[in-house]
Amino acid sequence: MTSFRARSSAAACALAVIGTTFVAVTPAAAAQTPSPTTSATPSTPATTAVDAPDQQDVFRNVAGEFRLRGLAPGAEKVVAQHDGVDIAEAQTLFARKAYTVVVPLSAAGSTIELIAVAADGSRSAATQVALPETTVDPSLTKPEIEKVWSFPNGRQRITPAAQVDANTVWLLDGDRVIEAHRQGVAFPFFEAPADIADKPLDLVQFGPDGRISERTPVPRPIQVDGLGETNVYTPGTKDFAGTAESGATIIATDQDGDELFREQATTARNGIGSWRGTADLTAKDGYEVTFTQTTTDGRTSTMENIAFTVAEDDATVITIDKVERLASGTFIIDGHANGARVVRAVTASGETTGGHAAVRPDGKYSLFVDSRLTGERITLTAFADEKPVATTPYQLKGSSVDPSYERPTVSEIGENILFVTVAGTIAPGSFVIAYDGFARIGRSDQAGADGKYSLTVDRKYLGKTIDLVGTRPGYGDSHSLRMAVDLVPGEVPSTPAAPSDPVAPAAEPLTYADDGDYLVVGSVEDGARVRAFIGDEPVEHADAAGGRFAVKIPAKQSGATVRIVAVGANDAESAPITVHLTAPEHDPSIGMPDVETIYVHPDGAQSLYGRLGVGVDAVLWAFDGDEVVASSPVLNNRFALDLPKALKDRELTVKVFQFGKLSEAFPLPRTLEVDGVGESNTYTPGSKAFTGSAEAGATITATDQNGTTLFETTVGATKRA
């Protein structure tokens, strides 16, 4: 990497490295400007142990929230109140007790109060702050939508066209900001999650002075009933049905662009209409069907390249025999897939959900599924010779820790000759569950209107520490955070006889997580835990439940040997097993990535966008030497990989990881850097010099917003790597 120097006389300009990067430089005001309409007036002081906060300025962040900054000497924190209700708070920092309170957008146009809180809980008098309104300005250009993708699970991806008269675009659900992106650096897409698929969404532009444009409505999602990652058909007529925006036209086309059917969605007051269509799927070599929606006012969205394959009578059958859940939330799915080589779990949008599971010689597999897919419907897909040969759907039970849910309180602990009784309160209608480590050891009846509960556990837990969590009907396995309780109502009886030492665990062949880390999985004695060590150092991510275990080891430990032991109820360890961590093999037959665009951010971070022609179940890994430093799943043969600024001076490569093997390395160009460039930049009209660094020998071209070349220069010979 070396430097370049150039001069331009343009009034506004943008810099680019040909074919790789783009950085915007515009004569704009600061990205966050104190609002000129904001006032801060201390109210009449009260006699308290702490003074009212000194409120100094107000900024708007990209999501429109208000950032109130100031000093609060003697305070531990500062709270913001609206109509007497706390709506935000922030701890004071440093010796001068500086604070920054972030107040939600919903408070725009109102007067709030800032109150300092001392360490003893005493509160100061209030400092009143009038927040400006967020006003609609028709002169601001409405955002244009470049493309909208609908996914089978209801998720949508919205790509707006780049615009220049505001620095931020919001995705709104009513008046709630779902996502916000600043323009002028890299302008990514918006993701609308499936749980708001029934909500009308809009895009607006947001200016730094608090104005917003009029709304641009996002088309309602296209939904096609019964779709999975893989879909089968019997040659002949096939019926389709689904939903779309009220009154929209739905056109289905095959991979050659030939129209299969054209139907119109019904009209409905809630904005979502239903449709039905029939297609002649007569070919036996499969179809890739694209569904396109055109609304009554001309907006469009697509659900692209949904694969359909002919059903075969002798196809491999995949079964699910047992589903367990670890304390970390990870699912373990055990089953059979005779005739297959690997099994993957895939979401309705085509995303893989963790490392693949090899099918053992006896036809059995054990698959670990990421806890983030809790509550979603997945499709288990069996592969033979890297082609899908069987699928079966499965609904993952809703199950996770919800920090917002109320934890139980304990008011009384009693005992008798058989049990220990725990009583207290919880949210009315809830249940309380007792755990010893990962094992569930007790459960209360449903709490009544008074919130009181009582549960019993075996007397052998007397004198031990157990955990209590709260849950509610219809809440799956989801529960509150754990609360530790010491079962000590009186004298602790003698310790029961220690159980025998556990049996050593049994590991399956080494596999890899999608982020490049090693994954060791296998079976363990029911009720036992596992510990893992490299040398004498413990491995952080080791988990077990229901007779299964998983150990996740960072990729940088390649070449090391991990030692795994089972741990019994008396904390005794089994004989160890050892697993040697070997790096994935390289396979030249795996296609290399096609990196189409590399966006360089002013701070040196990079975003890579491109495609892969490798089919399903691939992940893109970025390497710094032999270390995986970033990863991106491949969705519909597309990838988006973000590289942090800390890597800007490193010599990076990317490789494709598929079915446990790696492609050859694709080297990335060295990072383009332009000295002194930030997200907002100013200039004095006239000649302006630019300097920076890039890959040795690269051509640097600077263009303005009209595409006019401002200068072109070549990077000189390198003096350092």
Secondary structure, 3 states (H helix, E strand, C coil): CEEEEEEECCCCEEEEECCCCCEEECECCCCCCCCCCCEEEECCCCCCCCCCCEEEEEEECCCCCEEEEEECCCCCEEEEEECCEEEEEEECECCCCEEEEEECHHHCCCEEEEEEECCCCCEEEEEEEECCCCEECCCCCCCCEEEEEECCCCCEEEEECCCCCCCEEEEEECCEEEEEEECCCCCCCEEECHHHCCCCEEEEEECCCCEECCCEECCCCCEECCCCCCEEECCEEEEEEEEEECCCEEEEECCCCCEEEEEECCCCCCCEEEEEEEEEECCCCCEEEEEEEECCCCCEEEEEEEEEEECCCCCCCCEEEEEEECCCCCEEEEEECCCCCEEEEEECCCCECCCCEECCCCCEEEEEECHHHCCCEEEEEEEECCEEEEEEEEECCCCCECCCCCCCEEEEEEECCCEEEEEEECCCCCEEEEEECCEEEEECCCCCCCCEEEEEEEHHHCCCEEEEEEECCCCCCCECCCEEEECCCCCCCCCCCCCCCCCCCEECCCEECCCCCEEEEEECCCCCEEEEEECCEECCEEEEECCEEEEEECHHHCCCEEEEEEECCCCCECCCEEEECCCCEECCCCCCCEEEEEEECCCCCEEEEEECCCCCCEEEEEEECCEEEEEEECECCEEEEEECHHHCCCCEEEEEEECCEECCCEECCCCCEECCCCCCECCCCCCEEEEEEECCCCEEEEECCCCCEEEEEECCCCCCC
